[in-house]
């Protein structure tokens, strides 16, 4: 008993149209096939074909949720100290790497906004 394996050019069942799935389902020997197949929707047809072919899909594992980082509460003095450090780094790098300079400017800008909120 050999299982039919899909050809390279055959698309997966989930991507087929209902009309194509019905044609495949009608080829499968089963009692009351024609009546039952005509009444099935796409999900039922896919399940029927997979069961007939012996294909068992494992449910997709849920993606692990990212854990939220603990928010670090900074004082206004700590924020200003970080701004000064970032400005020193920006001056030290000169104009060598524009991408790095852009990142540093963005960080400084965000810290400045944060310092205004802490006032």
Phi and psi in degrees as GROMACS dihedral restraints (atoms count N, CA, C in turn):
[ dihedral_restraints ]
;  ai    aj    ak    al  type     phi  dphi    fc
    3     4     5     6     1  -104.0    20    10
    4     5     6     7     1   137.3    20    10
    6     7     8     9     1   -82.9    20    10
    7     8     9    10     1   142.5    20    10
    9    10    11    12     1   -78.9    20    10
   10    11    12    13     1   126.1    20    10
   12    13    14    15     1  -105.3    20    10
   13    14    15    16     1   142.5    20    10
   15    16    17    18     1   -65.0    20    10
   16    17    18    19     1   143.4    20    10
   18    19    20    21     1   -70.3    20    10
   19    20    21    22     1   163.9    20    10
   21    22    23    24     1   -60.9    20    10
   22    23    24    25     1   -36.4    20    10
   24    25    26    27     1   -86.2    20    10
   25    26    27    28     1    -7.8    20    10
   27    28    29    30     1   -78.6    20    10
   28    29    30    31     1   129.7    20    10
   30    31    32    33     1   -83.2    20    10
   31    32    33    34     1   159.5    20    10
   33    34    35    36     1   -62.8    20    10
   34    35    36    37     1   155.2    20    10
   36    37    38    39     1   -58.0    20    10
   37    38    39    40     1   -39.6    20    10
   39    40    41    42     1   -64.5    20    10
   40    41    42    43     1   -22.3    20    10
   42    43    44    45     1   -94.6    20    10
   43    44    45    46     1    -6.4    20    10
   45    46    47    48     1   -79.7    20    10
   46    47    48    49     1   158.3    20    10
   48    49    50    51     1   -81.3    20    10
   49    50    51    52     1   165.7    20    10
   51    52    53    54     1   -62.7    20    10
   52    53    54    55     1   -37.4    20    10
   54    55    56    57     1   -62.0    20    10
   55    56    57    58     1   -45.0    20    10
   57    58    59    60     1   -65.2    20    10
   58    59    60    61     1   -40.2    20    10
   60    61    62    63     1   -65.2    20    10
   61    62    63    64     1   -38.2    20    10
   63    64    65    66     1   -64.2    20    10
   64    65    66    67     1   -39.8    20    10
   66    67    68    69     1   -61.3    20    10
   67    68    69    70     1   -43.0    20    10
   69    70    71    72     1   -66.3    20    10
   70    71    72    73     1   -42.4    20    10
   72    73    74    75     1   -66.5    20    10
   73    74    75    76     1   -33.8    20    10
   75    76    77    78     1   -67.8    20    10
   76    77    78    79     1   -25.2    20    10
   78    79    80    81     1   -75.0    20    10
   79    80    81    82     1   -18.5    20    10
   81    82    83    84     1   -82.0    20    10
   82    83    84    85     1   124.6    20    10
   84    85    86    87     1   -70.2    20    10
   85    86    87    88     1   125.5    20    10
   87    88    89    90     1  -163.3    20    10
   88    89    90    91     1   147.2    20    10
   90    91    92    93     1   -69.3    20    10
   91    92    93    94     1   140.0    20    10
   93    94    95    96     1    58.1    20    10
   94    95    96    97     1    36.1    20    10
   96    97    98    99     1   -61.4    20    10
   97    98    99   100     1   -52.6    20    10
   99   100   101   102     1   -63.4    20    10
  100   101   102   103     1   -43.0    20    10
  102   103   104   105     1   -66.3    20    10
  103   104   105   106     1   -46.3    20    10
  105   106   107   108     1   -66.1    20    10
  106   107   108   109     1   -42.2    20    10
  108   109   110   111     1   -65.8    20    10
  109   110   111   112     1   -37.1    20    10
  111   112   113   114     1   -66.3    20    10
  112   113   114   115     1   -26.7    20    10
  114   115   116   117     1   -91.1    20    10
  115   116   117   118     1    -7.5    20    10
  117   118   119   120     1   -82.8    20    10
  118   119   120   121     1   147.5    20    10
  120   121   122   123     1   -92.6    20    10
  121   122   123   124     1  -178.3    20    10
  123   124   125   126     1   -61.1    20    10
  124   125   126   127     1   -46.5    20    10
  126   127   128   129     1   -61.6    20    10
  127   128   129   130     1   -40.3    20    10
  129   130   131   132     1   -68.0    20    10
  130   131   132   133     1   -39.1    20    10
  132   133   134   135     1   -63.5    20    10
  133   134   135   136     1   -44.7    20    10
  135   136   137   138     1   -61.6    20    10
  136   137   138   139     1   -44.7    20    10
  138   139   140   141     1   -63.5    20    10
  139   140   141   142     1   -41.4    20    10
  141   142   143   144     1   -62.5    20    10
  142   143   144   145     1   -45.9    20    10
  144   145   146   147     1   -66.3    20    10
  145   146   147   148     1   -42.6    20    10
  147   148   149   150     1   -63.1    20    10
  148   149   150   151     1   -40.5    20    10
  150   151   152   153     1   -65.2    20    10
  151   152   153   154     1   -41.2    20    10
  153   154   155   156     1   -67.3    20    10
  154   155   156   157     1   -35.5    20    10
  156   157   158   159     1   -85.4    20    10
  157   158   159   160     1    -9.1    20    10
  159   160   161   162     1    78.9    20    10
  160   161   162   163     1    28.2    20    10
  162   163   164   165     1   -91.3    20    10
  163   164   165   166     1   124.9    20    10
  165   166   167   168     1  -115.6    20    10
  166   167   168   169     1   115.7    20    10
  168   169   170   171     1   -94.4    20    10
  169   170   171   172     1   132.2    20    10
  171   172   173   174     1   -86.2    20    10
  172   173   174   175     1   141.3    20    10
  174   175   176   177     1   -63.1    20    10
  175   176   177   178     1   143.0    20    10
  177   178   179   180     1   -64.2    20    10
  178   179   180   181     1   135.3    20    10
  180   181   182   183     1   -70.7    20    10
  181   182   183   184     1   135.1    20    10
  183   184   185   186     1   -67.5    20    10
  184   185   186   187     1   146.6    20    10
  186   187   188   189     1   -69.0    20    10
  187   188   189   190     1   136.6    20    10
  189   190   191   192     1   -66.9    20    10
  190   191   192   193     1   136.0    20    10
  192   193   194   195     1   -76.4    20    10
  193   194   195   196     1   140.4    20    10
  195   196   197   198     1   -74.8    20    10
  196   197   198   199     1   135.9    20    10
  198   199   200   201     1   -81.2    20    10
  199   200   201   202     1   135.0    20    10
  201   202   203   204     1   -71.4    20    10
  202   203   204   205     1   136.7    20    10
  204   205   206   207     1   -71.3    20    10
  205   206   207   208     1   144.9    20    10
  207   208   209   210     1   -68.2    20    10
  208   209   210   211     1   131.5    20    10
  210   211   212   213     1   -74.4    20    10
  211   212   213   214     1   130.1    20    10
  213   214   215   216     1   -92.8    20    10
  214   215   216   217     1   121.0    20    10
  216   217   218   219     1   -90.7    20    10
  217   218   219   220     1   120.1    20    10
  219   220   221   222     1  -106.6    20    10
  220   221   222   223     1   150.4    20    10
  222   223   224   225     1   -85.3    20    10
  223   224   225   226     1   166.4    20    10
  225   226   227   228     1   -62.4    20    10
  226   227   228   229     1   -37.0    20    10
  228   229   230   231     1   -65.5    20    10
  229   230   231   232     1   -39.9    20    10
  231   232   233   234     1   -66.5    20    10
  232   233   234   235     1   -38.5    20    10
  234   235   236   237     1   -63.7    20    10
  235   236   237   238     1   -45.6    20    10
  237   238   239   240     1   -65.5    20    10
  238   239   240   241     1   -34.4    20    10
  240   241   242   243     1   -65.3    20    10
  241   242   243   244     1   -39.7    20    10
  243   244   245   246     1   -65.2    20    10
  244   245   246   247     1   -39.3    20    10
  246   247   248   249     1   -60.2    20    10
  247   248   249   250     1   -45.6    20    10
  249   250   251   252     1   -60.7    20    10
  250   251   252   253     1   -42.2    20    10
  252   253   254   255     1   -62.2    20    10
  253   254   255   256     1   -43.0    20    10
  255   256   257   258     1   -66.5    20    10
  256   257   258   259     1   -36.9    20    10
  258   259   260   261     1   -64.8    20    10
  259   260   261   262     1   -39.0    20    10
  261   262   263   264     1   -62.6    20    10
  262   263   264   265     1   -42.6    20    10
  264   265   266   267     1   -63.2    20    10
  265   266   267   268     1   -40.1    20    10
  267   268   269   270     1   -63.9    20    10
  268   269   270   271     1   -41.7    20    10
  270   271   272   273     1   -68.5    20    10
  271   272   273   274     1   -39.7    20    10
  273   274   275   276     1   -64.4    20    10
  274   275   276   277     1   -37.8    20    10
  276   277   278   279     1   -74.9    20    10
  277   278   279   280     1   -16.9    20    10
  279   280   281   282     1    68.7    20    10
  280   281   282   283     1  -134.8    20    10
  282   283   284   285     1  -116.6    20    10
  283   284   285   286     1    25.2    20    10
  285   286   287   288     1   -62.7    20    10
  286   287   288   289     1   -50.8    20    10
  288   289   290   291     1  -120.6    20    10
  289   290   291   292     1   103.7    20    10
  291   292   293   294     1   -63.5    20    10
  292   293   294   295     1   -32.3    20    10
  294   295   296   297     1   -66.3    20    10
  295   296   297   298     1   -44.6    20    10
  297   298   299   300     1   -64.3    20    10
  298   299   300   301     1   -39.9    20    10
  300   301   302   303     1   -63.5    20    10
  301   302   303   304     1   -38.7    20    10
  303   304   305   306     1   -64.4    20    10
  304   305   306   307     1   -41.4    20    10
  306   307   308   309     1   -63.0    20    10
  307   308   309   310     1   -44.8    20    10
  309   310   311   312     1   -63.8    20    10
  310   311   312   313     1   -42.1    20    10
  312   313   314   315     1   -61.6    20    10
  313   314   315   316     1   -40.7    20    10
  315   316   317   318     1   -63.4    20    10
  316   317   318   319     1   -43.3    20    10
  318   319   320   321     1   -62.6    20    10
  319   320   321   322     1   -42.8    20    10
  321   322   323   324     1   -61.9    20    10
  322   323   324   325     1   -43.3    20    10
  324   325   326   327     1   -61.0    20    10
  325   326   327   328     1   -44.1    20    10
  327   328   329   330     1   -64.5    20    10
  328   329   330   331     1   -40.6    20    10
  330   331   332   333     1   -66.0    20    10
  331   332   333   334     1   -36.4    20    10
  333   334   335   336     1   -63.4    20    10
  334   335   336   337     1   -42.6    20    10
  336   337   338   339     1   -62.1    20    10
  337   338   339   340     1   -40.6    20    10
  339   340   341   342     1   -64.2    20    10
  340   341   342   343     1   -40.1    20    10
  342   343   344   345     1   -65.2    20    10
  343   344   345   346     1   -33.7    20    10
  345   346   347   348     1   -68.0    20    10
  346   347   348   349     1   -35.1    20    10
  348   349   350   351     1   -69.2    20    10
  349   350   351   352     1   -32.7    20    10
  351   352   353   354     1   -76.8    20    10
  352   353   354   355     1   -10.8    20    10
